[in-house]
Amino acid sequence: MPQGYFYLLIAIIGEVVATSALKAANGFSETLPSILVVVGYGVAFYYLSLSLKTIPLGISYAIWSGVGVVAVSLMGWVYYKQALDIAALIGMAMILGGVLVIHLFSNSTAH
């Protein structure tokens, strides 16, 4: 895996952890989840910035946000028992499809 994509993966993980912890932070009234939010977003933005050294901004952000949306939705389904209807599942499949098209077919990405 090229280094830029490794950094992007870490950024995505940080963003998913932070966003998933937002609900548990309960308006930043719960200490541990609040710490996870702040640290997770710090990690996410730091590593996203490192990925931008080799991956174009638009491509990096599209992958980061697209994969993040799907991963956070799945975390909400698993940990918070939030329902995902067929429209949500189709939408997430389309997002992942878009990320794959960018990664596999775009000449704008750093392979």
MARBASE-895722 format. One record per residue (C-alpha): x, y, z; residue number from 0; residue in three letters; chain. Coordinates in nm, 2 decimals. Each point is the difference from the previous one (the first is absolute). Layout:
BEGIN
+--------+--------+--------+-----+------+------+
|      u |      v |      w | pos | code | unit |
+--------+--------+--------+-----+------+------+
|      X |      Y |      Z | NUM |  ALA |    A |
...
+--------+--------+--------+-----+------+------+
This chain:
BEGIN
+--------+--------+--------+-----+------+------+
|      u |      v |      w | pos | code | unit |
+--------+--------+--------+-----+------+------+
|   0.00 |   0.00 |   0.00 |   0 |  MET |    A |
|   0.15 |   0.34 |  -0.10 |   1 |  PRO |    A |
|   0.08 |   0.22 |   0.30 |   2 |  GLN |    A |
|  -0.26 |   0.26 |  -0.09 |   3 |  GLY |    A |
|  -0.28 |  -0.26 |   0.00 |   4 |  TYR |    A |
|   0.13 |  -0.14 |   0.33 |   5 |  PHE |    A |
|  -0.03 |   0.35 |   0.15 |   6 |  TYR |    A |
|  -0.34 |   0.04 |  -0.15 |   7 |  LEU |    A |
|  -0.11 |  -0.33 |   0.16 |   8 |  LEU |    A |
|   0.12 |   0.12 |   0.34 |   9 |  ILE |    A |
|  -0.19 |   0.33 |  -0.06 |  10 |  ALA |    A |
|  -0.32 |  -0.20 |  -0.07 |  11 |  ILE |    A |
|   0.04 |  -0.21 |   0.31 |  12 |  ILE |    A |
|   0.05 |   0.31 |   0.21 |  13 |  GLY |    A |
|  -0.30 |   0.17 |  -0.15 |  14 |  GLU |    A |
|  -0.22 |  -0.31 |   0.05 |  15 |  VAL |    A |
|   0.11 |  -0.04 |   0.36 |  16 |  VAL |    A |
|  -0.06 |   0.37 |   0.07 |  17 |  ALA |    A |
|  -0.34 |   0.02 |  -0.17 |  18 |  THR |    A |
|  -0.12 |  -0.32 |   0.16 |  19 |  SER |    A |
|   0.10 |   0.13 |   0.34 |  20 |  ALA |    A |
|  -0.20 |   0.32 |  -0.04 |  21 |  LEU |    A |
|  -0.32 |  -0.17 |   0.09 |  22 |  LYS |    A |
|   0.15 |  -0.16 |   0.31 |  23 |  ALA |    A |
|   0.16 |   0.34 |   0.10 |  24 |  ALA |    A |
|  -0.35 |   0.13 |   0.07 |  25 |  ASN |    A |
|   0.07 |   0.36 |  -0.08 |  26 |  GLY |    A |
|   0.36 |  -0.04 |   0.14 |  27 |  PHE |    A |
|  -0.14 |  -0.08 |   0.34 |  28 |  SER |    A |
|   0.16 |  -0.35 |   0.01 |  29 |  GLU |    A |
|   0.38 |   0.02 |   0.04 |  30 |  THR |    A |
|   0.14 |  -0.31 |  -0.18 |  31 |  LEU |    A |
|  -0.22 |   0.03 |  -0.31 |  32 |  PRO |    A |
|   0.08 |   0.37 |  -0.01 |  33 |  SER |    A |
|   0.37 |  -0.07 |   0.01 |  34 |  ILE |    A |
|  -0.05 |  -0.25 |  -0.29 |  35 |  LEU |    A |
|  -0.17 |   0.26 |  -0.20 |  36 |  VAL |    A |
|   0.27 |   0.26 |   0.04 |  37 |  VAL |    A |
|   0.29 |  -0.25 |  -0.05 |  38 |  VAL |    A |
|  -0.17 |  -0.17 |  -0.29 |  39 |  GLY |    A |
|  -0.06 |   0.32 |  -0.19 |  40 |  TYR |    A |
|   0.35 |   0.11 |   0.07 |  41 |  GLY |    A |
|   0.14 |  -0.32 |  -0.14 |  42 |  VAL |    A |
|  -0.24 |   0.01 |  -0.30 |  43 |  ALA |    A |
|   0.09 |   0.35 |  -0.11 |  44 |  PHE |    A |
|   0.37 |  -0.04 |   0.06 |  45 |  TYR |    A |
|   0.02 |  -0.32 |  -0.21 |  46 |  TYR |    A |
|  -0.24 |   0.14 |  -0.26 |  47 |  LEU |    A |
|   0.25 |   0.29 |  -0.04 |  48 |  SER |    A |
|   0.29 |  -0.25 |  -0.04 |  49 |  LEU |    A |
|  -0.20 |  -0.19 |  -0.27 |  50 |  SER |    A |
|  -0.03 |   0.33 |  -0.19 |  51 |  LEU |    A |
|   0.38 |  -0.01 |  -0.07 |  52 |  LYS |    A |
|  -0.06 |  -0.27 |  -0.26 |  53 |  THR |    A |
|  -0.38 |  -0.03 |  -0.06 |  54 |  ILE |    A |
|  -0.19 |   0.30 |  -0.16 |  55 |  PRO |    A |
|  -0.22 |   0.19 |   0.24 |  56 |  LEU |    A |
|  -0.33 |  -0.09 |  -0.17 |  57 |  GLY |    A |
|   0.08 |  -0.37 |  -0.04 |  58 |  ILE |    A |
|   0.13 |  -0.02 |   0.36 |  59 |  SER |    A |
|  -0.31 |   0.17 |   0.14 |  60 |  TYR |    A |
|  -0.24 |  -0.20 |  -0.21 |  61 |  ALA |    A |
|   0.15 |  -0.33 |   0.12 |  62 |  ILE |    A |
|   0.02 |   0.13 |   0.36 |  63 |  TRP |    A |
|  -0.35 |   0.12 |   0.02 |  64 |  SER |    A |
|  -0.16 |  -0.28 |  -0.20 |  65 |  GLY |    A |
|   0.16 |  -0.28 |   0.19 |  66 |  VAL |    A |
|  -0.06 |   0.19 |   0.32 |  67 |  GLY |    A |
|  -0.37 |   0.04 |  -0.06 |  68 |  VAL |    A |
|  -0.04 |  -0.37 |  -0.07 |  69 |  VAL |    A |
|   0.21 |  -0.11 |   0.30 |  70 |  ALA |    A |
|  -0.18 |   0.24 |   0.24 |  71 |  VAL |    A |
|  -0.33 |  -0.12 |  -0.12 |  72 |  SER |    A |
|   0.10 |  -0.36 |   0.06 |  73 |  LEU |    A |
|   0.14 |   0.10 |   0.35 |  74 |  MET |    A |
|  -0.34 |   0.16 |   0.08 |  75 |  GLY |    A |
|  -0.18 |  -0.32 |  -0.11 |  76 |  TRP |    A |
|   0.23 |  -0.23 |   0.20 |  77 |  VAL |    A |
|   0.06 |   0.20 |   0.32 |  78 |  TYR |    A |
|  -0.31 |   0.22 |   0.02 |  79 |  TYR |    A |
|  -0.25 |  -0.23 |  -0.16 |  80 |  LYS |    A |
|  -0.10 |   0.26 |  -0.26 |  81 |  GLN |    A |
|  -0.20 |  -0.13 |  -0.29 |  82 |  ALA |    A |
|   0.13 |   0.01 |  -0.35 |  83 |  LEU |    A |
|  -0.28 |  -0.03 |  -0.26 |  84 |  ASP |    A |
|   0.04 |  -0.12 |  -0.36 |  85 |  ILE |    A |
|   0.04 |   0.36 |  -0.12 |  86 |  ALA |    A |
|   0.29 |   0.06 |   0.24 |  87 |  ALA |    A |
|   0.16 |  -0.33 |  -0.10 |  88 |  LEU |    A |
|  -0.03 |   0.08 |  -0.37 |  89 |  ILE |    A |
|   0.14 |   0.35 |   0.06 |  90 |  GLY |    A |
|   0.30 |  -0.14 |   0.19 |  91 |  MET |    A |
|   0.06 |  -0.25 |  -0.28 |  92 |  ALA |    A |
|   0.00 |   0.28 |  -0.25 |  93 |  MET |    A |
|   0.25 |   0.20 |   0.22 |  94 |  ILE |    A |
|   0.23 |  -0.30 |   0.02 |  95 |  LEU |    A |
|  -0.04 |  -0.05 |  -0.37 |  96 |  GLY |    A |
|   0.11 |   0.36 |  -0.06 |  97 |  GLY |    A |
|   0.30 |  -0.05 |   0.22 |  98 |  VAL |    A |
|   0.10 |  -0.31 |  -0.20 |  99 |  LEU |    A |
|  -0.05 |   0.17 |  -0.33 | 100 |  VAL |    A |
|   0.23 |   0.29 |   0.11 | 101 |  ILE |    A |
|   0.26 |  -0.24 |   0.13 | 102 |  HIS |    A |
|   0.00 |  -0.25 |  -0.28 | 103 |  LEU |    A |
|  -0.06 |   0.21 |  -0.31 | 104 |  PHE |    A |
|   0.09 |   0.36 |   0.07 | 105 |  SER |    A |
|   0.34 |   0.13 |  -0.13 | 106 |  ASN |    A |
|  -0.02 |   0.27 |   0.28 | 107 |  SER |    A |
|   0.09 |  -0.24 |   0.27 | 108 |  THR |    A |
|   0.35 |  -0.10 |   0.12 | 109 |  ALA |    A |
|   0.01 |  -0.38 |  -0.06 | 110 |  HIS |    A |
+--------+--------+--------+-----+------+------+
